Amino acid sequence: MLQKRQKLPQEQCIDTDYFIYCLEAVHDIETNKVTEAQKSLAQLTKQYGVASIYKTCDTIEGLEASLNTLVLDDHNFKDYEIIYLVITGEANSICLNDYYYSLQEIAEIFEGRLKGKILHFSNAKVLDLDEEEAQYFLDITGAKGVSGYGNEFNGINSLNLDKAFFNLFKEDDNMFDVVEELHHRHYKICKLLDFRLYY
């Protein structure tokens, strides 16, 4: 049963039992520039009523601190089904300030702390894991799934498809049904960007 809180003046009606937690890698967290991902999350709230928390990081320590704050201090953590990462990198790594970290290293940092979550990567980075790499990440972190795109950003970013994906989760929390429905509704762009889910 979805509970709505009272609508405040000039506020979108937001379903408070479902959030997206977005972490975006930037060159410098001191910069106050509004990014495309931030704009997209604002549209997600306006269009679909899906609330989000947005944070930036510019180092691996910043990434770790942000996710630790979420996992350890945020009592609403159970409400975040998806952790949305807008970070560049390669098939099995992320890049923060010109340093590359493998997803194995990331898994070890968050050992056992991502139970039941889906980590979703925007197509700022290609996600291409072999079966062993994917299984290792899921086993170590406890995550329910890792999703992203197999094709590089070729003038088409994944923000609109990401929004559609997040919105479908608001309607249905079965990961497989959501992915099937996403392909059904947005087949061409799913194929073009090569949407993939490891579970």
C-alpha positions as CSV (number, residue, x, y, z in Angstrom):
1,M,0.0,0.0,0.0
2,L,1.6,3.3,-1.1
3,Q,1.4,6.1,1.4
4,K,1.3,9.7,0.3
5,R,2.4,12.5,2.6
6,Q,0.5,15.7,2.6
7,K,1.2,17.9,-0.4
8,L,2.9,21.1,0.5
9,P,2.4,24.3,-1.6
10,Q,4.5,24.4,-4.7
11,E,5.7,20.8,-4.2
12,Q,5.4,17.8,-6.4
13,C,3.5,15.0,-4.7
14,I,6.2,12.5,-3.9
15,D,5.8,8.9,-3.0
16,T,8.1,8.7,0.0
17,D,8.5,5.0,0.1
18,Y,10.7,4.8,-3.1
19,F,13.9,6.8,-3.7
20,I,16.7,6.8,-6.1
21,Y,20.2,7.5,-4.6
22,C,22.4,9.1,-7.3
23,L,26.1,9.4,-6.9
24,E,27.9,11.3,-9.7
25,A,31.6,11.6,-10.2
26,V,32.8,15.1,-10.9
27,H,36.2,16.7,-11.3
28,D,35.8,18.9,-8.2
29,I,33.0,18.6,-5.6
30,E,33.5,22.3,-4.8
31,T,32.0,23.3,-8.1
32,N,28.3,24.2,-8.0
33,K,27.5,23.5,-11.7
34,V,24.2,21.7,-12.3
35,T,24.8,18.6,-14.2
36,E,22.7,16.8,-16.8
37,A,22.1,14.0,-14.3
38,Q,20.8,16.5,-11.7
39,K,18.4,18.0,-14.3
40,S,17.3,14.5,-15.3
41,L,16.5,13.6,-11.6
42,A,14.5,16.8,-11.2
43,Q,12.5,15.8,-14.3
44,L,12.0,12.3,-12.8
45,T,10.4,13.9,-9.7
46,K,8.3,16.2,-11.8
47,Q,7.2,13.7,-14.4
48,Y,6.8,10.5,-12.3
49,G,6.9,11.6,-8.6
50,V,10.1,9.6,-7.9
51,A,12.2,11.3,-5.3
52,S,16.0,11.2,-5.4
53,I,19.0,12.1,-3.3
54,Y,21.9,13.4,-5.3
55,K,25.5,13.6,-4.2
56,T,28.8,14.1,-6.0
57,C,32.2,12.6,-5.4
58,D,35.7,13.3,-6.8
59,T,37.8,10.6,-5.1
60,I,37.4,6.9,-4.1
61,E,37.3,8.1,-0.5
62,G,34.4,10.5,-1.4
63,L,32.5,7.6,-3.0
64,E,33.1,5.4,0.0
65,A,32.1,8.2,2.4
66,S,28.9,8.9,0.5
67,L,27.8,5.3,0.3
68,N,28.8,4.7,4.0
69,T,26.7,7.7,5.0
70,L,23.8,6.2,3.0
71,V,24.2,2.7,4.4
72,L,25.1,3.5,8.0
73,D,23.4,6.8,8.8
74,D,20.4,7.0,6.6
75,H,17.4,5.4,8.3
76,N,15.5,5.4,5.0
77,F,18.2,3.2,3.4
78,K,15.7,0.4,2.9
79,D,13.7,2.8,0.7
80,Y,16.4,3.1,-1.8
81,E,15.9,0.3,-4.2
82,I,18.4,1.7,-6.8
83,I,21.8,3.3,-6.3
84,Y,22.4,5.2,-9.6
85,L,26.0,5.8,-10.5
86,V,27.0,8.4,-13.1
87,I,30.7,7.7,-13.3
88,T,33.0,7.2,-16.2
89,G,35.2,4.2,-16.6
90,E,35.7,1.0,-18.6
91,A,34.1,-2.4,-18.9
92,N,35.0,-3.5,-15.3
93,S,36.2,-0.3,-13.7
94,I,35.2,3.2,-12.7
95,C,37.3,6.3,-13.1
96,L,37.6,9.0,-10.4
97,N,40.0,11.8,-11.0
98,D,42.1,9.8,-13.5
99,Y,42.4,6.8,-11.2
100,Y,40.8,3.5,-12.2
101,Y,39.3,1.2,-9.7
102,S,38.0,-2.3,-10.6
103,L,34.5,-3.4,-9.6
104,Q,36.3,-6.1,-7.6
105,E,37.9,-3.3,-5.5
106,I,34.6,-1.5,-5.2
107,A,32.9,-4.8,-4.1
108,E,35.5,-5.2,-1.3
109,I,35.0,-1.7,0.0
110,F,31.2,-2.3,0.3
111,E,31.4,-5.9,1.4
112,G,27.9,-7.1,2.6
113,R,26.6,-3.5,2.6
114,L,24.4,-3.4,-0.5
115,K,21.9,-6.1,0.4
116,G,18.9,-6.1,-1.9
117,K,20.0,-3.0,-3.9
118,I,20.4,-2.6,-7.6
119,L,23.4,-0.7,-8.7
120,H,22.6,1.0,-12.0
121,F,25.3,2.7,-14.1
122,S,24.4,5.4,-16.6
123,N,26.1,5.0,-20.0
124,A,28.8,7.5,-18.9
125,K,30.7,4.1,-18.7
126,V,30.2,0.8,-20.5
127,L,29.3,-2.0,-18.2
128,D,30.8,-5.3,-19.5
129,L,31.4,-8.0,-17.0
130,D,32.1,-11.7,-17.5
131,E,30.0,-14.2,-15.5
132,E,32.7,-14.6,-12.8
133,E,33.2,-10.8,-12.3
134,A,29.5,-10.2,-12.0
135,Q,29.0,-13.1,-9.6
136,Y,31.9,-12.0,-7.4
137,F,30.5,-8.4,-7.2
138,L,27.0,-9.7,-6.3
139,D,28.3,-12.3,-3.8
140,I,30.6,-9.9,-2.0
141,T,28.3,-6.8,-1.8
142,G,25.0,-8.7,-1.4
143,A,23.5,-6.5,-4.2
144,K,20.4,-7.9,-6.0
145,G,21.7,-6.8,-9.4
146,V,24.0,-4.6,-11.4
147,S,22.6,-2.9,-14.5
148,G,24.0,-0.6,-17.2
149,Y,24.8,-0.5,-20.9
150,G,27.1,-2.3,-23.2
151,N,27.5,0.4,-25.7
152,E,29.5,3.6,-25.3
153,F,28.0,7.1,-25.2
154,N,27.8,7.9,-28.9
155,G,26.0,11.2,-28.7
156,I,23.1,9.4,-27.0
157,N,23.1,9.4,-23.2
158,S,21.0,7.0,-21.2
159,L,19.3,9.6,-19.0
160,N,15.8,9.2,-20.5
161,L,16.0,5.4,-20.5
162,D,17.4,5.5,-16.9
163,K,14.3,7.6,-15.9
164,A,11.9,5.1,-17.6
165,F,13.7,2.3,-15.7
166,F,13.4,4.0,-12.4
167,N,9.8,4.8,-12.9
168,L,9.0,1.2,-13.8
169,F,10.5,0.2,-10.4
170,K,8.0,2.5,-8.7
171,E,5.2,0.5,-10.2
172,D,6.7,-3.0,-9.8
173,D,9.6,-4.2,-7.6
174,N,10.2,-7.4,-9.6
175,M,13.5,-6.7,-11.3
176,F,12.8,-9.2,-14.1
177,D,9.4,-7.9,-14.9
178,V,10.8,-4.3,-14.9
179,V,13.5,-5.2,-17.4
180,E,11.0,-7.1,-19.6
181,E,8.6,-4.1,-19.5
182,L,11.5,-1.7,-20.2
183,H,12.4,-3.6,-23.4
184,H,8.8,-3.9,-24.4
185,R,8.2,-0.1,-24.1
186,H,11.6,1.1,-25.2
187,Y,12.9,-1.7,-27.4
188,K,14.9,0.4,-29.9
189,I,16.9,2.4,-27.4
190,C,17.5,-0.6,-25.1
191,K,19.0,-2.4,-28.2
192,L,20.9,0.7,-29.3
193,L,22.5,1.3,-25.8
194,D,22.6,-2.5,-25.1
195,F,20.9,-2.4,-21.8
196,R,22.1,-5.3,-19.5
197,L,21.4,-6.7,-16.1
198,Y,23.7,-9.0,-14.1
199,Y,22.0,-10.8,-11.2
